[in-house]
Amino acid sequence: SATTSALFASTSALNSVTTSALNSVTTNALNTATTSALRSATSTALNSATTSAQIAATTSALRSATTGALQVATTSALNSATTTALRSATTSAIDSATTSALHSLTSSALNSVTTSALNSATTSANVASTTALR
């Protein structure tokens, strides 16, 4: 009976020590695995969020720069085309008006000179005829 009691006591002590040791080892292993898993998941999430934010910022900056460059280039091209068109139209209008004015002045001057010459010639002829008839 004393042996049995001693065996029970010994078994109980072993069970207690074994349970405590297993609890400690299991807890440590679970803590390590959980910490590692949490670190990995957190790192992945942060990397993903950072990459996403960087992509968004880069895309926005590129869009802004591209839009600005296109606006400058478009404005420059429009200014150049408009200036060329206005020069051409102005030159054409000035040429047309100048040509018309020169035609008018030349025609008027020629008509005046021609009329004067014809009047003079006619008068001279009339005088000569009158003198001859007398």
Secondary structure, DSSP 4 states (H G I P E B T S, - for coil): -HHHHHHHHHHHHHHHHHHHHHHHHHHHHHHHHHHHHHHHHHHHHHHHHHHHHHHHHHHHHHHHHHHHHHHHHHHHHHHHHHHHHHHHHHHHHHHHHHHHHHHHHHHHHHHHHHHHHHHHHHHHHHHHHHHHH-
